[in-house]
Structures are given as structure tokens and as C-alpha cells.
Amino acid sequence: MRILFLGDVVGKAGRRAVAAALPALRAQHEPSVIIANAENSAGGIGLTRRTVRELLHAGVDILTSGNHVFAQKEAEQVVDEVPELLRPANYPPGAPGRGWAVYPLPGGGAIGVMNLIGRTFMADLDCPFRAADALLPAIQAQTRVILVDMHAEATSEKQALAYYLDGRVSVVLGTHTHVQTADERILPGGTAVLSDVGMVGPRQSVLGMRIDVAIRAFLTKMPTRLVAARGEVLLCGVAIEVDDTTGRAVRITRIQEVVGESELGGAEAPDAVEALPGDA
């Protein structure tokens, strides 16, 4: 099975870049399934029914998320309505949506996807390590190919989880920081890992947001209207090949390419949302 995973999609520019780049990425990597993190798809913070629909229409099969999943008002309904959309599984009981699912694939076989969120430098949710322990048996009963999106701030927490799950899942990918790391590898037990996939967002930006606005937020520490940047997009992702029979990863390849402005279908007014300084 070939898996194509795209990093955090940031705002309108990121969504357009996904639509523009997927045909060539599909031809190059021939993925069995395409997954993307959508938690920043609406103006750089959160997701909406429209942004989720737009990414699925572009060809993404499964959407994961993270700490901004409920930033937009309608998100609580969206996570219940859209089976292809996951929120972190270690939210406490009673949270809307689902944190994992097993998806049958058109070409045969199935992939299990689990979404987790870290606790270091982030909200103190339930333990992602223990959540994985509790949920894995139900997934393993249905498929050997399992991918985990670990949405976390600290690379140490992401790497620790990858080693903790080595041999029990096929892939552990970090998201959240929007900065792609260069530590892709396959662990001794057969689990492919990358500490952070990066983002699909404006290249000349601060984590996908306008540079001047981000600098002002850090200088003044005042509540700031963060605005998604425009211009060419840095598309970061990863391609993984997994042995369907064993569930062990056999290859992992980082992807980083630029999607030019001419490929994005023109420049319209960017999305914008209210947020606190640094919360991009």
C-alpha cells in the first residue's frame, strides 16, 4: 500500500495548492490513499464545512486535525457529519466526532488511521500513549496497515510515541509545527516515522500567516487578527510504502516542493480569523 500524507493545510492558499498539486503527486507516487491534516484549513486556524468539502473534492481521502479542530463554531457539527474527518482520539469522553477509523480502499485492503494530540506545551488532554494502547486492538482486528497522526509541539514527545508504537503501527507522523523535519526513517520494528511533516501553506510567511502581522503580535503581545499569507505555496508531505501483509513500512520519502502563484488560480482576498498572538 502506498500512502501520501500532506502536512497542515493553511488557509485558502493551502487548499488551492492541494488541488493544483495532487494530479502530479498522484501520477508520481501512485498512492492507494491520500491523507491531509485540515485543522488550519479555514483562515489558518480551524476548519469549516466548506474547507473540508473543498479538500475532499480536490482528491484527499481522509482528513486529520489537531488542537485547532474546534476553533470555528460549526466544527462540532462537521466532525460528526463527515466520516472522513478525524479529531484527536485522546479528547475526553463526550467530545464530538471520532478519533480513529478503518477505511476500506477502492483497490482492496483497508487502512486504520488514528489521530492523537500531544500534551507537552499544549492543552492537558488525556494521555496519547494510553489512548493508543486502548484503541489499537480494535484497529488491529480489522487491518495491519495503521497510520498515526501525532499532533504535538515537542519532537521528543512525537519520537517517544513512535518508539512506543514501533512494531504495532505502520506509520507515526508528527504534525503541528508547520516546519518539516529531516529525520525520516524506519524504526527496528518496521514503523516509519517523521517528527513533523510540515505544512501546505504560503512560503513567505510565519507558519502560513502574514509576516508583518506575526511580528507585530510577538512585539506587542496584544490580541491580533492573524491573516493567512498569500503567494507561492510550500507543499510539504511524505510518501510511505507499507507491506500489506505484515503492516511494516518498507520506504518513506519526504516531499517538499513549491506551488507557484500561477498554479493557484489567481489571488483573492485571504481568509482571516481572530486569534491570540502566536496561535497560528
C-alpha positions in Angstrom: 0.0 0.0 0.0 1.2 3.5 -0.9 0.2 6.3 1.4 0.5 10.0 0.6 0.3 12.3 3.6 0.2 16.1 3.3 1.2 18.4 6.2 -1.1 21.0 7.8 -3.1 22.8 5.1 -3.1 26.5 5.8 -5.9 28.7 4.6 -7.1 29.3 1.1 -3.7 29.3 -0.5 -3.0 25.8 1.1 -6.3 24.4 -0.1 -5.7 25.7 -3.7 -2.2 24.3 -3.7 -3.6 20.8 -2.7 -6.0 20.9 -5.6 -3.3 22.2 -8.0 -0.6 19.7 -7.0 -2.5 16.5 -6.4 -2.7 15.4 -10.0 1.1 15.4 -10.4 1.7 13.9 -7.0 -0.8 11.2 -7.7 0.9 10.4 -11.0 4.4 10.4 -9.4 3.7 8.4 -6.2 0.6 6.3 -7.3 -0.9 6.5 -3.8 -3.5 4.0 -2.6 -4.8 6.6 -0.2 -4.3 10.4 0.3 -4.4 11.9 3.8 -4.0 15.5 4.9 -4.2 17.5 8.2 -7.0 20.0 7.8 -7.0 21.7 11.2 -5.7 25.0 9.8 -7.7 25.0 6.5 -10.0 27.9 7.4 -8.0 31.1 7.6 -5.1 29.3 9.2 -7.0 28.3 12.3 -9.7 25.7 12.4 -11.8 24.1 9.7 -15.3 24.6 8.3 -17.8 22.5 6.4 -16.7 24.4 3.2 -12.9 23.8 3.7 -13.4 20.2 4.5 -15.6 19.7 1.4 -13.1 21.5 -0.7 -10.2 19.3 0.3 -12.2 16.1 -0.2 -13.4 17.3 -3.6 -9.7 18.0 -4.5 -8.9 14.3 -4.0 -7.9 13.9 -0.4 -9.5 10.7 1.0 -9.0 11.2 4.8 -8.6 14.3 6.9 -6.9 14.5 10.4 -6.8 17.5 12.7 -5.3 18.8 16.0 -5.6 21.4 18.7 -7.5 23.9 16.5 -10.1 21.4 15.3 -12.9 23.2 17.2 -11.8 26.8 16.6 -14.6 27.5 14.2 -18.2 27.5 15.5 -19.6 24.9 13.1 -16.7 22.4 13.6 -18.6 20.5 16.3 -21.2 19.6 13.8 -18.7 19.0 11.0 -16.7 16.3 12.9 -19.9 14.4 13.5 -21.2 14.8 9.9 -18.1 13.8 7.9 -16.8 10.3 8.4 -13.6 11.1 6.5 -12.6 13.7 9.2 -10.9 12.8 12.5 -10.3 14.8 15.6 -7.7 13.7 18.2 -8.7 10.5 19.9 -7.5 11.5 23.3 -10.1 14.2 23.8 -12.0 13.3 26.9 -15.2 11.2 26.6 -18.1 13.3 25.4 -16.3 15.3 22.7 -18.0 15.2 19.3 -16.5 13.3 16.4 -14.3 10.3 16.2 -10.6 9.9 16.8 -9.9 6.8 14.7 -11.5 4.8 11.9 -10.7 2.0 9.5 -11.2 2.9 5.9 -11.6 0.3 3.1 -9.8 1.3 -0.1 -11.1 1.1 -3.6 -8.1 -1.0 -4.7 -8.6 -3.5 -1.9 -7.4 -3.7 1.6 -8.0 -1.1 4.4 -6.1 1.4 6.4 -6.6 2.3 10.0 -6.0 5.9 10.9 -5.6 7.2 14.5 -5.4 10.9 15.3 -3.7 11.9 18.6 -2.6 15.1 20.2 0.4 15.7 22.5 0.4 17.3 25.9 3.8 18.9 26.2 3.4 22.7 25.8 -0.2 22.1 24.8 -3.6 21.6 26.5 -3.6 18.9 29.1 -5.8 16.3 27.4 -5.9 12.5 28.1 -2.6 10.6 27.7 -2.0 9.9 24.0 0.2 6.9 24.8 -2.6 5.2 26.9 -5.2 6.2 24.3 -3.2 4.4 21.6 -3.0 1.3 23.8 -6.7 1.3 24.4 -7.7 1.8 20.8 -5.2 -0.3 18.9 -6.8 -3.7 19.4 -10.0 -2.7 17.7 -8.0 -1.3 14.7 -5.6 -4.3 14.5 -8.6 -6.6 14.4 -9.5 -5.1 11.0 -6.2 -4.2 9.3 -2.5 -4.5 9.6 -1.8 -1.1 8.0 -2.2 1.6 10.6 -1.1 5.3 10.4 -1.0 7.6 13.4 -1.0 11.4 13.1 0.6 12.7 16.3 -0.3 16.4 16.5 2.3 17.7 19.0 4.6 20.6 19.8 7.6 18.7 21.1 9.7 16.5 18.8 10.7 14.5 21.9 7.0 13.5 22.5 6.5 12.6 18.9 9.6 10.4 18.8 8.8 8.8 22.1 5.4 7.8 20.8 6.9 6.4 17.6 9.2 4.2 19.6 6.4 3.2 21.9 4.3 2.1 19.0 7.1 0.6 16.9 6.0 -2.7 15.5 2.4 -2.1 16.4 1.6 0.5 13.7 2.9 1.1 10.3 3.5 4.9 10.4 3.8 7.6 13.0 3.8 11.2 11.5 4.1 14.4 13.5 2.1 17.5 12.6 1.5 20.9 14.2 4.7 22.9 13.9 4.4 23.6 10.2 8.2 23.2 9.8 9.2 20.0 8.1 11.9 18.0 9.9 14.5 15.8 8.1 14.6 12.8 10.3 12.5 10.3 8.3 13.4 6.7 9.0 12.0 3.2 9.6 12.4 2.0 13.2 13.6 -1.5 14.0 10.1 -2.8 14.4 9.0 -1.6 11.0 7.3 1.7 11.8 8.0 4.6 9.6 8.4 8.0 11.4 8.9 11.7 10.6 8.8 14.1 13.5 6.9 16.8 11.6 5.6 16.6 8.0 5.5 20.4 7.7 2.7 22.5 6.1 1.0 23.2 2.8 1.0 27.0 3.1 2.4 30.3 1.9 6.2 30.1 1.6 6.9 33.7 2.5 5.1 33.6 5.9 5.4 32.8 9.6 3.8 29.4 9.8 1.5 30.3 6.9 0.5 33.7 8.4 1.4 37.2 7.2 4.9 38.1 8.3 4.1 41.7 9.4 1.1 40.6 11.5 3.0 37.8 13.2 6.0 40.1 14.1 3.6 42.7 15.5 1.9 40.0 17.7 5.3 39.0 19.2 6.4 42.6 19.7 3.3 43.8 21.4 1.7 40.6 22.9 -1.7 42.1 22.1 -4.6 40.0 20.7 -4.0 40.1 17.0 -6.1 39.4 13.9 -3.9 36.8 12.2 -4.2 36.8 8.5 -3.2 34.0 6.2 -0.4 35.0 3.8 -0.6 34.9 0.0 1.9 34.0 -2.7 3.6 30.8 -3.8 3.0 27.8 -1.5 5.5 25.4 0.1 3.9 22.0 -0.2 5.3 19.5 2.4 4.3 15.9 2.6 5.6 12.4 2.8 5.1 9.2 0.8 5.2 5.8 2.6 5.1 2.3 1.2 3.8 -0.4 3.5 3.7 -4.2 3.2 0.0 -5.0 3.3 0.7 -8.5 4.7 2.9 -7.6 7.6 2.0 -3.9 8.2 5.7 -3.0 8.2 6.8 0.1 6.3 9.4 -0.5 3.6 10.0 3.0 2.3 9.5 6.6 3.5 10.2 9.7 1.3 9.9 13.3 2.3 8.2 15.7 -0.2 8.9 19.4 -0.4 8.0 21.5 -3.4 6.9 24.9 -4.4 3.5 25.6 -6.0 3.7 28.8 -7.9 1.1 31.6 -7.8 0.2 31.0 -11.4 -0.9 27.5 -10.4 -3.2 28.7 -7.7 -5.8 30.2 -9.9 -5.3 33.9 -9.1 -5.1 35.8 -5.9 -8.3 36.6 -4.0 -8.7 38.2 -0.6 -7.2 35.8 2.0 -9.0 34.2 4.9 -8.7 35.8 8.3 -9.7 34.8 11.8 -9.4 36.3 15.3 -6.7 34.6 17.5 -4.3 35.3 20.2 -0.6 36.2 19.5 1.4 33.2 18.3 -1.6 30.9 18.0 -1.2 30.2 14.3 
